[in-house]
Amino acid sequence: MPLIHFFPDNLKIEAHEGETILQAALRAGIPHASFCGGAARCSTCRVIILEGLENCSPRTPEEQAIAEMLRLEAQVRLACQTVVTGKVKLRRLVTDILEDVEISSLYIEGVEPCSVGVEKYVAILFSDIQGFTPFAENLLHYDVIHALNVYFQQVGQVMARHGGTVNNYMGDGFMALFETSDPTEGALRAVRAGLELIEAVQKLKPYLEELYKKSFQIRVGLHYGLVVAGKIGAPGQKKGTVIGDAVNFASRIEAANKKAGTQFLVSEETYVLVKEKVRLGQQLRLPLPGKSGKYNLYEIVGLIGANS
């Protein structure tokens, strides 16, 4: 039977036939990082083979892709993908595991927390205030806070009305997430929320003008894509959030409004889902900061059958 010698634990265990290093470790009670749950979607389970590399199975296509991306040497293997056939001595490379590491499904009701990050498709809406710095100039600090609170009260109400969750506030901006089992429904909810928020800010203008002799507008960016949902932060201070390229992409789309002179831009992935329901303004092809190439972006100006 294959024998695995784990360091820094200095423990030897027998592996069952066809069992991966990760499966053998967890079965034996050896703490072993694997934040994607052993699906070859991260590199936290990696080990370095000290002896017996010839007794390890070849890299799977999934492991090979990660190895090439991270430029891993031959003796560095993913424990979740490696099966041993003889004696192997190895060292776990990620050993600073906290007992209370918790990454969970955040937004689907009824889903129990689990020990790994959850991949899911969501509609990600970013928005910030256009020209907030000029608006805040020469205002008393508490007046600025009051204006923001009035605005964010509208944000919370509008997002909730359309099934969205405000996940993060960033100065005068925020990120909201919309998740449903039906991609079209999720994207459409987010579009409706964005349009209603723009309208709500228009209705706030007379109030702000009366108080401060000036007001503001907002910009909205929306993308539907794949994220990893989880809890991050120090023990006792963890906060649910989502990460991934889709989040950065949504943020870049929101920022593109400034260059395009628009208020509400969505990605092509989003537009494909909602195109039968929305009124289109400009169709643009723009470069986005931090992204290579140019991207198709679509200006949403209203809903079909609606007055705005």
Helices and strands as residue ranges (DSSP letters): E 3-7, E 11-14, H 21-27, E 46-51, G 53-55, H 61-70, E 76-78, E 88-92, E 118-130, H 132-136, H 141-161, E 164-170, E 173-178, H 183-212, E 217-232, E 239-243, H 245-260, E 264-267, H 268-274, E 278-287, E 294-303
